[in-house]
Amino acid sequence: TRSPPPAHGGWRVEILLSRRVYRSPGRVRLELAWCHRAQITCRLSPPRFRFDHAKYFLVDGRTAWIGTLNMTYDGFTRNREAALVTSAPSVVRATRAVFRADWHDRPAGPATRRALVLSPHSGFVFRHLLAPHGPVAIETEEFYPPHRLQNEMEHLGRQLRLILPARAVYDRAEQ
């Protein structure tokens, strides 16, 4: 008898799952069980983060996909999402370093921040981007910037274009 083909075409697949899922505390158990059934190596994101909101893929060690897309039906079919796919070596290396660091629950180090904007502690990058260089366009799902960032955005005045969702959970909660 022939042995079964290697799972995933022989490729190693590793997934970091958020340990906390919005409004679905039982979801993490389901995701872990699915990974186990699919023979995918997975771990939970480092506990030092309040939420793991990162969404990125590394493919073949040569391509990085970084974006907003949740790995859900709505993420692929209904939601407004955006992503950057790049083979830029500095971005791929930094993305790989962040994944490895999170996989082993250790800080990624300052070198990764030369190619990527990483939170927590990323406000200084946005303040630099908002410095008076010309028009700024922002589309965001949530908008509660820190006070200092709000002040800098107010100074942009008409040079700032901002797109927010028409309806949001926090709108309904305040009513």
Stockholm file with secondary structure:
# STOCKHOLM 1.0

chainA/1-175         TRSPPPAHGGWRVEILLSRRVYRSPGRVRLELAWCHRAQITCRLSPPRFRFDHAKYFLVDGRTAWIGTLNMTYDGFTRNREAALVTSAPSVVRATRAVFRADWHDRPAGPATRRALVLSPHSGFVFRHLLAPHGPVAIETEEFYPPHRLQNEMEHLGRQLRLILPARAVYDRAEQ
#=GR chainA/1-175 SS CCCCCCGGGGCCCEEEECSCCTTCTTHHHHHHHHHHHTTCEEEECCTTSSCCCCCEEEETTTEEEEESCCSSHHHHHTSCCCEEEECCHHHHHHHHHHHHHHHTTSCCCGGGGGTCCCSSSCHHHHHHHTSSSSCEEEECSCCCCCHHHHHHHHHHGGGEEEECCSSCHHHHHHC
#=GC SS_cons         CCCCCCGGGGCCCEEEECSCCTTCTTHHHHHHHHHHHTTCEEEECCTTSSCCCCCEEEETTTEEEEESCCSSHHHHHTSCCCEEEECCHHHHHHHHHHHHHHHTTSCCCGGGGGTCCCSSSCHHHHHHHTSSSSCEEEECSCCCCCHHHHHHHHHHGGGEEEECCSSCHHHHHHC
//
